[in-house]
Amino acid sequence: MAGLNLTGQGNTIAVIDTGMDWTHPDLAGKNILGCNLNCFDDPDTCFIDCSNTDVLGHGTHVGGIAGASGVITGIGAGVDLISLNVFGDSGNGDGEALMTAIYWAVEHREEYNITVISMSLSDGVCHDGYCDDISGLVFLRNAVNAAVEAGIACVCAAGNQGCSDGIGCPACFMQAIPAAGTTKEDERWGGSNYSETVMLFAPAKSILSTCVLEYDPDGYCAKTGTSASTPMISGAIGILRQFVDTIDHPMTPAEMEQLLFDTGDPIVDLPFEHWRRINIYNAILALIDTYVTPGDVNIDGTVDTADLLLLLSAWGDCPEPPGWCAADVDRDGDVDVTDLLTLLGNWG
C-alpha cells in the first residue's frame, strides 16, 4: 500500500533451533541480543552465550528465510531475530530445553516485542490428531499454550516423514500452527507430513537461504523440508502483525492462521477446502477490504488530500494483479474516475 512498507518491522521472531551464524552479513543487523541464547546447558534458563554458534547449520538457514536482509531477502525482511539454541553441538535436542526456550520467549515478549516463535523441529513421530493429552508431552503443551495465551504465534514444522495422516510434535498441539510443505509449483512436497489438523502449507523444496560461512564460504545454500516452510509462515505472520497494528485491529494467532487459510492458494494435488498455500498479499488485501475505509490510500485512518494526491499520481493502468496499486480502490486494473468518486464519497 502507498507509503506503507510491509516487512514485519517492529516484530521479533524467536527462532528456536541450532543457533545462528551472526557473522553472516544478511543476518548481522537482525541480532538484537548480540549472541545466541544457550538453552541446553542449564535446564532452568536460557542465557546469552557468545561462544555458541551454529555448528549444525540448520538455524542459520531457517533464520534467513524468516528475516534475512541483504543478498537474500527473507519473508519478513524487517523483523528482528532472536536465536535460541536447544541442540548444542550434538544435534540431540530434548523437550526440556525446548520448554525452557519457549518460556524464555514468553517472559521476554514485551521487552523484545516477540510476536512469533518459529520451531523448525519435530519429534519425528506422525501423531494422528491432536497430541495435547499425551502424558509425556503435557509439559511442552503447557509451554506452547502459555505462549499463545500471551499473544505469541507458535509456528511448528509438520515433519518430513511423508505422512498423510499425522504430524510431528510440537506441531500436533491444538494451539500450535503447523507448517506443511509444497514445491515451488504448488504441489505438496512428497516428504511433508500433513493431516486434518494442518491448515497451512508454504514452499519447502530447494529453498535458498543463508548458511554458515565456515561451511559454505559463499554464504548461501538450498535446503529442503518443512523446516523451510515454518519460517516462511512465521515471516508472513510477522507481516500480518505489522499491518494489524497499523490499522489498530488486534488478531489472535488462531485468527491469523484462519486468515492465511481463507486467503490461501490451491495446492495442485490436495483439496482446496482443507489445505492451502499461504498468500500474504491476498491476506493483506482481505484485511484492507474489511477494516480500511475505501479511498484511504495511505491507510492513516483518514481520507484526505494526501490520499487524493496519491490517487491522481497513480492515474491510469494498474499493474497485475488488480489491486497492486493502492489507489486502485475497486481493483479493476485501472485507477480511474470510479476510484476517484469512491474516495470523494468517503472524504473525512
C-alpha positions as a printed NumPy array, in Angstrom:
array([[  0.   ,   0.   ,   0.   ],
       [  1.113,   3.553,  -0.644],
       [  3.62 ,   4.766,   1.903],
       [  3.479,   1.538,   3.92 ],
       [  6.35 ,  -0.906,   3.52 ],
       [  5.185,  -4.216,   4.955],
       [  8.265,  -6.124,   6.07 ],
       [  7.304,  -7.194,   9.586],
       [  9.148,  -4.211,  11.058],
       [  8.621,  -3.78 ,  14.783],
       [  8.183,  -7.502,  15.363],
       [ 10.657, -10.061,  16.641],
       [ 10.693, -13.731,  15.681],
       [ 12.206, -16.067,  18.257],
       [ 13.834, -18.877,  16.278],
       [ 14.22 , -21.98 ,  18.435],
       [ 16.741, -24.116,  16.603],
       [ 20.504, -24.784,  16.442],
       [ 21.669, -21.19 ,  16.807],
       [ 22.666, -18.758,  14.05 ],
       [ 25.861, -17.587,  12.427],
       [ 25.559, -13.906,  13.263],
       [ 28.703, -13.115,  11.28 ],
       [ 26.65 , -13.585,   8.126],
       [ 26.116, -10.112,   6.624],
       [ 22.467, -10.828,   5.792],
       [ 21.723, -11.644,   9.44 ],
       [ 24.064,  -9.43 ,  11.441],
       [ 21.694,  -6.476,  11.546],
       [ 18.881,  -8.636,  12.954],
       [ 20.77 ,  -9.794,  16.033],
       [ 19.146,  -7.786,  18.809],
       [ 20.769,  -9.777,  21.642],
       [ 24.293,  -9.726,  20.237],
       [ 24.776, -13.502,  20.513],
       [ 22.879, -16.774,  20.596],
       [ 20.936, -17.889,  23.646],
       [ 22.115, -21.158,  25.169],
       [ 19.054, -23.102,  26.337],
       [ 20.598, -26.59 ,  26.611],
       [ 23.323, -26.344,  29.281],
       [ 21.053, -25.208,  32.123],
       [ 17.613, -26.874,  32.383],
       [ 16.189, -23.842,  34.191],
       [ 17.132, -20.947,  31.95 ],
       [ 18.458, -19.641,  28.653],
       [ 21.493, -17.375,  28.82 ],
       [ 23.449, -15.288,  26.327],
       [ 26.436, -17.32 ,  25.155],
       [ 28.744, -15.544,  22.715],
       [ 30.918, -18.664,  22.402],
       [ 27.969, -20.507,  20.908],
       [ 27.488, -20.535,  17.158],
       [ 25.529, -22.619,  14.667],
       [ 27.709, -25.719,  14.44 ],
       [ 24.936, -27.694,  12.76 ],
       [ 23.954, -25.031,  10.195],
       [ 20.217, -25.556,  10.439],
       [ 19.219, -22.442,  12.372],
       [ 21.145, -20.094,  10.088],
       [ 19.212, -21.364,   7.071],
       [ 15.907, -21.105,   8.929],
       [ 16.647, -17.618,  10.252],
       [ 17.461, -16.333,   6.78 ],
       [ 14.122, -17.498,   5.416],
       [ 12.298, -15.74 ,   8.233],
       [ 14.111, -12.419,   8.193],
       [ 17.37 , -12.058,   6.251],
       [ 18.072,  -8.679,   4.701],
       [ 20.859,  -8.452,   2.151],
       [ 21.658, -10.646,  -0.83 ],
       [ 18.907, -12.927,   0.461],
       [ 15.677, -11.212,   1.455],
       [ 13.632, -13.131,   3.998],
       [  9.857, -13.228,   4.075],
       [  9.85 , -10.69 ,   6.9  ],
       [ 12.872,  -8.645,   5.852],
       [ 12.129,  -6.038,   8.533],
       [ 11.746,  -8.324,  11.539],
       [ 14.294,  -8.704,  14.292],
       [ 15.512, -12.175,  15.222],
       [ 16.4  , -13.913,  18.464],
       [ 18.168, -17.265,  18.236],
       [ 17.549, -19.802,  20.997],
       [ 19.811, -22.851,  20.682],
       [ 18.219, -26.015,  22.088],
       [ 20.541, -28.513,  20.376],
       [ 24.084, -27.557,  21.307],
       [ 26.792, -29.18 ,  19.188],
       [ 25.388, -32.702,  19.291],
       [ 22.197, -32.206,  17.324],
       [ 20.296, -34.047,  20.035],
       [ 17.59 , -31.735,  21.314],
       [ 15.295, -32.525,  24.188],
       [ 11.881, -31.41 ,  25.3  ],
       [ 13.154, -29.773,  28.468],
       [ 15.445, -27.399,  26.556],
       [ 12.62 , -26.628,  24.142],
       [ 10.242, -25.889,  27.001],
       [ 12.826, -23.617,  28.618],
       [ 13.276, -21.723,  25.346],
       [  9.547, -21.198,  24.87 ],
       [  9.106, -19.893,  28.402],
       [ 12.078, -17.552,  27.908],
       [ 10.324, -16.05 ,  24.884],
       [  7.098, -15.647,  26.862],
       [  8.904, -13.991,  29.767],
       [ 10.727, -11.526,  27.487],
       [  7.961, -10.935,  24.928],
       [  7.314,  -7.312,  25.898],
       [ 10.979,  -6.406,  26.266],
       [ 11.754,  -7.506,  22.687],
       [  8.25 ,  -7.454,  21.139],
       [  8.356, -11.169,  20.416],
       [  5.238, -11.928,  18.382],
       [  6.218, -15.238,  16.745],
       [  8.08 , -18.339,  17.901],
       [  9.384, -20.345,  14.941],
       [ 10.202, -24.002,  15.608],
       [ 11.614, -25.906,  12.635],
       [ 11.87 , -29.094,  14.648],
       [  9.874, -32.251,  15.264],
       [  9.977, -35.47 ,  17.261],
       [  9.79 , -37.479,  14.025],
       [  6.517, -39.144,  15.005],
       [  3.349, -38.925,  12.913],
       [  0.767, -38.143,  15.587],
       [ -2.758, -38.844,  14.385],
       [ -4.899, -35.928,  15.563],
       [ -4.002, -33.527,  18.345],
       [ -1.419, -34.729,  20.872],
       [ -2.328, -32.434,  23.773],
       [ -3.365, -35.278,  26.079],
       [ -0.3  , -37.492,  25.632],
       [  1.099, -37.676,  29.143],
       [  4.755, -37.285,  28.222],
       [  4.036, -34.145,  26.204],
       [  1.866, -32.201,  28.638],
       [  4.771, -30.074,  29.955],
       [  5.604, -28.985,  26.417],
       [  1.956, -28.411,  25.556],
       [  1.649, -26.116,  28.546],
       [  4.607, -24.059,  27.329],
       [  3.097, -23.657,  23.851],
       [ -0.27 , -22.751,  25.352],
       [  1.368, -20.147,  27.603],
       [  2.978, -18.529,  24.571],
       [ -0.249, -18.436,  22.581],
       [ -2.199, -17.085,  25.53 ],
       [  0.402, -14.293,  25.693],
       [ -0.356, -13.478,  22.049],
       [  2.672, -15.204,  20.506],
       [  2.071, -17.339,  17.415],
       [  3.868, -20.709,  17.669],
       [  4.662, -21.972,  14.176],
       [  5.986, -25.542,  14.083],
       [  7.266, -27.861,  11.363],
       [  4.823, -30.635,  10.453],
       [  7.748, -33.013,   9.901],
       [  9.369, -34.791,   6.993],
       [  8.217, -38.419,   7.184],
       [  5.792, -38.121,   4.249],
       [  2.759, -38.979,   6.403],
       [ -0.685, -38.005,   5.123],
       [ -2.479, -38.698,   8.399],
       [ -0.212, -37.357,  11.113],
       [  2.317, -34.676,  12.032],
       [  5.159, -34.26 ,  14.484],
       [  5.299, -32.649,  17.903],
       [  5.074, -29.757,  18.816],
       [  3.091, -29.067,  15.62 ],
       [  0.423, -31.505,  16.809],
       [ -0.611, -29.324,  19.751],
       [ -4.013, -27.724,  19.271],
       [ -2.796, -24.161,  19.75 ],
       [  0.295, -24.53 ,  17.562],
       [  0.288, -23.515,  13.883],
       [  1.59 , -26.496,  11.881],
       [  3.61 , -25.756,   8.743],
       [  3.462, -28.263,   5.906],
       [  5.443, -28.037,   2.677],
       [  4.905, -27.558,  -1.048],
       [  7.127, -27.446,  -4.089],
       [  7.561, -24.17 ,  -5.936],
       [  4.946, -25.459,  -8.4  ],
       [  2.337, -25.554,  -5.596],
       [  2.304, -29.327,  -5.366],
       [  2.663, -30.997,  -1.997],
       [  6.304, -31.76 ,  -1.371],
       [  6.335, -35.536,  -1.071],
       [  8.285, -35.627,   2.17 ],
       [  5.936, -33.303,   4.023],
       [  3.677, -34.597,   6.74 ],
       [  0.132, -33.311,   6.848],
       [ -3.192, -34.262,   8.385],
       [ -6.624, -32.883,   9.179],
       [ -5.059, -30.757,  11.93 ],
       [ -2.973, -28.843,   9.344],
       [ -4.333, -25.774,   7.551],
       [ -1.309, -24.055,   6.043],
       [  1.379, -25.017,   3.54 ],
       [  4.362, -22.996,   2.319],
       [  7.236, -23.786,  -0.07 ],
       [  9.676, -26.343,   1.316],
       [ 11.692, -27.717,  -1.61 ],
       [ 15.125, -26.389,  -2.581],
       [ 14.809, -23.133,  -0.665],
       [ 17.829, -20.852,  -0.977],
       [ 18.835, -19.088,   2.213],
       [ 21.732, -18.026,   4.404],
       [ 24.217, -20.671,   5.506],
       [ 27.09 , -20.838,   7.984],
       [ 30.071, -19.129,   6.398],
       [ 32.559, -21.643,   7.82 ],
       [ 30.895, -24.489,   5.942],
       [ 29.552, -22.608,   2.901],
       [ 32.01 , -19.826,   2.062],
       [ 29.611, -18.368,  -0.472],
       [ 27.17 , -17.897,   2.406],
       [ 24.134, -19.349,   0.65 ],
       [ 22.736, -22.826,   0.09 ],
       [ 19.455, -24.55 ,  -0.726],
       [ 17.763, -26.983,   1.645],
       [ 14.504, -28.895,   1.612],
       [ 11.991, -29.725,   4.333],
       [  9.177, -28.369,   6.44 ],
       [ 11.954, -26.615,   8.343],
       [ 11.831, -24.141,   5.442],
       [  8.048, -23.772,   5.283],
       [  7.955, -22.978,   9.012],
       [  9.936, -19.689,   8.881],
       [  8.028, -18.695,   5.743],
       [  4.778, -18.823,   7.686],
       [  6.492, -17.195,  10.677],
       [  7.658, -14.292,   8.5  ],
       [  4.184, -13.945,   6.992],
       [  2.674, -13.671,  10.461],
       [  5.248, -11.014,  11.324],
       [  3.991,  -9.004,   8.34 ],
       [  0.377,  -9.518,   9.401],
       [  1.218,  -8.307,  12.893],
       [  2.78 ,  -5.145,  11.497],
       [ -0.306,  -4.442,   9.431],
       [ -2.948,  -5.171,  12.071],
       [ -1.03 ,  -2.922,  14.474],
       [ -1.097,  -0.196,  11.802],
       [ -4.867,  -0.388,  11.425],
       [ -5.36 ,  -0.967,  15.181],
       [ -7.15 ,  -4.282,  14.735],
       [ -5.57 ,  -6.881,  17.037],
       [ -5.749, -10.516,  15.939],
       [ -5.018, -13.697,  17.847],
       [ -2.617, -16.296,  16.422],
       [ -5.599, -18.515,  15.601],
       [ -7.291, -15.675,  13.727],
       [ -4.142, -15.049,  11.689],
       [ -3.887, -18.749,  10.87 ],
       [ -7.513, -18.72 ,   9.726],
       [ -6.949, -15.588,   7.626],
       [ -3.948, -17.135,   5.889],
       [ -6.052, -20.205,   5.173],
       [ -9.057, -18.247,   3.92 ],
       [ -6.89 , -16.222,   1.522],
       [ -4.536, -19.023,   0.517],
       [ -3.94 , -20.526,  -2.925],
       [ -4.8  , -24.041,  -4.132],
       [ -2.317, -26.88 ,  -3.787],
       [ -2.319, -28.875,  -7.011],
       [ -2.88 , -32.341,  -5.587],
       [ -4.842, -31.564,  -2.404],
       [ -8.47 , -30.492,  -1.781],
       [ -8.811, -26.706,  -1.629],
       [-11.368, -26.905,   1.175],
       [ -8.839, -28.478,   3.558],
       [ -5.327, -27.249,   2.701],
       [ -3.91 , -24.077,   1.163],
       [ -0.577, -22.485,   0.389],
       [ -0.228, -19.116,   2.091],
       [ -0.535, -15.908,   0.062],
       [  0.362, -12.948,   2.282],
       [ -0.613, -10.43 ,  -0.407],
       [ -4.156, -11.814,  -0.538],
       [ -4.307, -11.792,   3.26 ],
       [ -3.389,  -8.092,   3.432],
       [ -5.95 ,  -7.216,   0.73 ],
       [ -8.625,  -9.064,   2.709],
       [ -7.803,  -7.004,   5.801],
       [ -7.959,  -3.806,   3.77 ],
       [-11.34 ,  -4.771,   2.335],
       [-12.694,  -5.433,   5.817],
       [-11.106,  -2.772,   8.001],
       [ -9.822,   0.112,   5.85 ],
       [-12.133,   2.816,   4.506],
       [-12.199,   2.732,   0.67 ],
       [-10.116,   5.653,  -0.549],
       [ -7.796,   5.7  ,   2.463],
       [ -4.87 ,   5.039,   0.133],
       [ -2.11 ,   5.645,   2.689],
       [ -4.018,   3.801,   5.43 ],
       [ -3.689,   6.514,   8.057],
       [ -7.337,   6.413,   9.167],
       [ -8.445,   9.491,   7.224],
       [ -9.472,  10.044,   3.591],
       [ -7.97 ,  13.425,   2.781],
       [ -5.813,  15.446,   0.421],
       [ -2.834,  13.117,   0.822],
       [ -4.947,  10.226,  -0.47 ],
       [ -6.298,  12.317,  -3.333],
       [ -2.791,  13.237,  -4.457],
       [ -1.68 ,   9.602,  -4.296],
       [ -4.659,   8.546,  -6.389],
       [ -4.082,  11.215,  -9.019],
       [ -0.379,  10.369,  -9.25 ],
       [ -1.278,   6.729,  -9.962],
       [ -3.932,   7.539, -12.595],
       [ -4.159,   5.012, -15.418],
       [ -3.391,   1.318, -15.798],
       [ -2.564,  -0.632, -12.674],
       [ -0.05 ,  -3.477, -12.946],
       [ -1.244,  -7.015, -12.47 ],
       [ -2.598,  -8.35 , -10.268],
       [ -5.515,  -5.941,  -9.868],
       [ -5.132,  -4.067,  -6.625],
       [ -1.353,  -3.84 ,  -6.826],
       [ -1.808,  -0.084,  -6.998],
       [ -3.025,   1.16 ,  -3.646],
       [ -5.111,   3.776,  -5.456],
       [ -6.996,   1.117,  -7.447],
       [ -9.749,   1.154,  -4.851],
       [-12.138,  -1.126,  -6.743],
       [ -9.289,  -3.375,  -8.01 ],
       [-10.427,  -3.452, -11.608],
       [ -6.929,  -2.91 , -13.001],
       [ -7.285,   0.855, -13.554],
       [ -7.051,   3.931, -11.368],
       [ -9.869,   5.994, -12.831],
       [-12.998,   8.05 , -12.189],
       [-14.688,   5.233, -10.278],
       [-11.873,   5.174,  -7.758],
       [-11.895,   8.968,  -7.528],
       [-15.635,   9.057,  -6.808],
       [-15.246,   6.38 ,  -4.134],
       [-12.505,   8.372,  -2.474],
       [-14.504,  11.607,  -2.533],
       [-17.562,   9.783,  -1.22 ],
       [-15.614,   8.719,   1.881],
       [-13.866,  12.052,   2.459],
       [-13.057,  12.82 ,   6.063]])
